[in-house]
C-alpha cells in the first residue's frame, strides 16, 4: 500500500486541497497522482530512475522544490533523519502539509511528534500505514545539514547508504581489491565514494566512473573525491542501465538490495547483468554482498569464472571474470 492508495481515501474523507501549486516530495515512478491537479504539480525526486521516469511521463520534476506552494505532500522515506528533513523542507514550502507512510517507516511516531508541534486536521489509516494532514508548525530544528562528517573525515548526508560511517562490506571489498585493476573502472552504486577512493589508489587506474542514483550521495562523492580531478567522473544515473561508449576493465560494486523494508535481490541481480554488459571480454567484476543474497546463479549465468575471494559470516566478496554478455549498441 502506498500514496497511490491512501491519497484518494483522504481526498474523499475530509482532505480539501487549496487552489495553487502542490509539491510532492519523494514520489516514486509508480505512484498514481491522477487525483491531483496535474497542471499544479511539482515533484521533488532525488532518485535518478524515478526522476527520469517521472520526467519522461511529462511531470515537472526537480531535485529540490523551491518557492511558495499551496500544499506539500510528503512520502516518508525509511531513514528517520531524512524523513524529518523532508518534513522540515515541506513546512517551509506550504501552509498545508500532507504526510503518507507505512508504520515500518515510522509514520506513527512522526504523527505523534507533529501533534505536539502544530495541528493535525485529519488522519486516515489503511493497510499498515497512515496519511494525515495539517499545519506542522516550526520544524527548523529537523532540517538536516546538506552534508555531515563521519569518522575518517568522510562527508555523508542523512538518508544515504552508510551515512554514519564506513560500511563493513565495502571495507572488506576495498581490502580484497588487487593492486592492478586496469585503467578504466566503473563503480556501480558508488554511494559517497568510499570504494572509488580505494580504486583510485590502485596502480594504473586512469579513470573511475562513479554511478549513483541517490542525488545526496552523488554530491557527497564529489566532495570526498574533490582532489581526484578528471580521474573521477560522476554520474547521477541508474546503475542498472548506465553505460559507456567503451567497455571498462573492471567493475566494483556493493549493490543495494532493497528499495523499501523488504529485500529485493532482483535489484542486485540487475547490477550484475549491467556489469557484464559494460565490461570488456577480459574484464573483471569485484562484488561484495550480504552472504544470504542469492547472486551465484546470476553470476554464473553472466560470467565464465566466479570465485569467492574473501568473506565472513555476514559478507562475501566475489571475483567474476570473463563476462558472457555481449555488448550491444
N, C-alpha and C positions, 0 to 999 in steps of 0.2 A: 504494500500500500504506500502511496506517495502523494505529493502535492496534487497530481492529476486527479486523484480520487477524493481527497478531502476538501479541495478548494470549491468544487461545485456544491458539496454539502454545506459549506459555510455560507456560500452566496445565496442558498435557498433557506438558510437557517438563521438569518439575522445580520450577516455582514453586508453592509452597503458601501460600495466603492464610491469615493468622491470623484467629481469631474477633474480631469487633469492627468498628467503623466504618472505612470506607475513603473517603479523599478522592481525587478525580480532578481534577487541576489542568490546565486547558487543554483539556478535551474539547470537541469540536465537535458541532454538532447531528446530524450524520450518523453519528457513531461508534456502533457496536453494543457496548453494555455489558451485554448479556444474560447473559454468562458470569460476571458479578459478582453477589454477593448484593444484591438490589435494595433491601431494607429497610435496608441498612447504608451505602448510597452517599450521599455529599455531593459535589456537583460544583461546583468553582470555575470560573466563567466571567466574564471581563471584556469579552467581545464581546457587544454588545446583541442582535443577531439570534440568536446561539447561545444566549444566556441565556434569551431569550424562548421559543425553540423547546424547549429542554430543560425549562423550567418548564411549558410547555403540555403536554409529554409526561408530566407527573407526577413529574419528578425534583426532589429537593431541591437547588436551585441557589442559590449565593451568590456575591457578588463577591469575598469573601476568607474562606477557610476558617479557623476558629479552634477551639481545643480539642485534645483528645487523640484520636488515631486509631491503629488497629492497623497500617494501611499507607497509603501515599500513592503514587498513580500520577501521574507527570509526563509530559505530552505536550509535547515540545520545540517551542518557537516558533522562528522564523527568527533573531531577534536574539540574539546571544551573551550580551549583558549581561542581557537578560530571561530567557534560559534559565538562566543561573547564579542569578539572583534567585529564579526559580521553584523551582530545586533547593534553594536555601538555605531557602526557606519550607517545602518538603516535609520537610526534615530536622528542622525544629522541630516538625512535626506528628506524625511517626510514626517508630518504630524501623526499619521496613522501607520502603524507597523503591524503586519500580519506574519505570524510565525507558524511554520509547519515542520513537524519532525516526529521521528519514532521515539518510543520510550528508550530504546537502546542508544539513541543519540542524545539522551539527556533532556528531552523536552519537558519532563515533569519538574525537574529541578530548576530549569530556566523559567518556567511559568511561575513557580513559587518565588524566585528571586525578583521577577518583574512585577509581581503583585505588590511587593514591598517598596518598589521604586516609582511606579507610575500607576496607571489604571489599565485594567483588563476588562474589556467590554463584552467579550464573548469567548466561550471555549466549547469546542466540539471534539469528541473522541471517536475514533474508528480504527479498527484493525491494528491495535498495539501502537497507536500514535495519536497525536493531537494537532489541531490547528486552533490558534487563538489570536485575538487582535485587540488593539487598544493604543494608548499613548504611553510609551515606555519610560518617559522621564529622562533624567540626565544619566547617560551611560558612559560618560567620558573616561571614567576610570577603567572601563572594559576595553577601551581602544588599545589595540596592540601596536607596539613599535613595528615598523616595516622590517626590521632585522634585529637580531639579538646575537650575542656572542656566547659560545659554549666553551668548555674546556679544550684547550689547544688553540684558542683564538679563532675557531671556525665561526663563520656567520651563518645563522639559520633564521627561520621565521616560524611563528606559530602555525601549526597545522601541516607543515611539510613533514615528509618521512624523516624519522630520526631527528626531530627538532631539538631534543635535549642533549644530543651528543652523538658520537660515532657509533654506527650500527655494528654490532659484533660480527654479523655475517659479512659485511663489507670489509671490515678489518681483516677477517680471515682470508677473503679473496685477495686483498691487496698484498698480504704476506705471501700468498701462493703464486703470485704472478712471476713469470721468469724475467730475467734482465733484458731479454730481447723479445719484443712483441711485433716488430715490424714498424714501418714508417708511418702508416696511416691506421689509426684505431678509432672505433666508434664506441661510445659509452651510451648504451640504450637504457633509458630511465635513470639519468645521471644524477638526479637529486641535487643536493647543494654542492656537489663537486668533489667529494672525498676520493672516490675511486679515480677520477680523472687526474687529480693531483698526483697520485702514485703512478699512474700511467705515464704522465709527462716526465717523471723522474727516471723512466726506463731508457736504456741505451738505444739511440737511433730513432726515437719517436719524433716525427716532424710535425704531426698534426693529430689532434684529438677532436672528434665531433661529439659534443655533449647534446643529447636529445632528451628533453624533459617536457612532460605535459603540464606540470604544475607551474604556473607562472611565478609564484613566490620563490619556489626552489630554483627556478631558472635564473632569477635575479640574484639569488644568494650565490649561485655558482659563479656568476660573472664577477661578483665581489671577491669571492675566495680565490679565484684564479686571475685576478687583475694583472698580475705580473707575468702571465704566460704569453702575452702578446698575441700574434696571429697564429700561434701554435694551437690555441684553443678556439674552437668555433662553436658558438652557442645557438641551439635551435629549440624554440618553443614549439613543439610538434608532438604528434602521436608516434611513439617509438615502435608501434606495431606495423606502421605503414611507411615510415620515413625511409628515404633512400638517397643515394649519392650517384652522380654521373659515372664515377669509377668505383670499382669494388674496393673494399678495405682489407687490410692484412689481418686484423684481429677485431673482435668484439668483446667487450667486458660488460657484465650486467648483473645486477641484483634486482630482478624484476619484481614489481608489485604483484600480489596475488589476491587482491580484493579491491572492490570499489565501494563496498559497504561493510557490514559486520561479517557477512558470510564469506568464506574462502571461495575464490573463483579461479581455479587452476588454469582455466582457458585463457586468462589474460597473460600469464607467464608462457603458456604454450604458443601464443601469438608472437611474443617476443622471440622465442626460439625460431619460429618459422622465418621471421624477418631477418634475424641474424644470419641464417643460412642463405637467404636471398642476397644480402648485401656483401657477403664475404667472397673473396677471390677463391678459386678452386683449391688452393693450398692453405686457405685461411683457417684460423682457429677461434673458437668461441670459449671464453672463460666465464663461467656462471657460478653464482652462489645462490642457494635456495634453502628454505626450511626442509629438513630431511623428509618430512611426511608428504611433500608435494610430488605428485605422480608425473614427473617430467621425462623419465627414462625412455618411454616408448616414443615420444615425440623427438627426443634427441637422436635415437637410433634410426628413426624414420628420415631424419634430415641430415645426419652426419654418418660418415663411414666408420669413424673411430670415436668411441666415447669412453672416458675413464674418469673415475672419481680420484682426485689427486690430493684431497685434504678433507677434513671434516671432524665432527664430533657428534654427540647425541642430538644436537639441535640443528646443525647445518651440514651441508655437503657442498664441496667445491668440485665442479666438473670441468674437464677439458674435453671439448668436442672438436674433432678435426675433419677436414675434407668434406665440406658441405655437399650434399647430394642435389640440393635445389638449384636449378638452372636459372640464372639471372634473366629477367625479361625486360624489354624496353631499352 
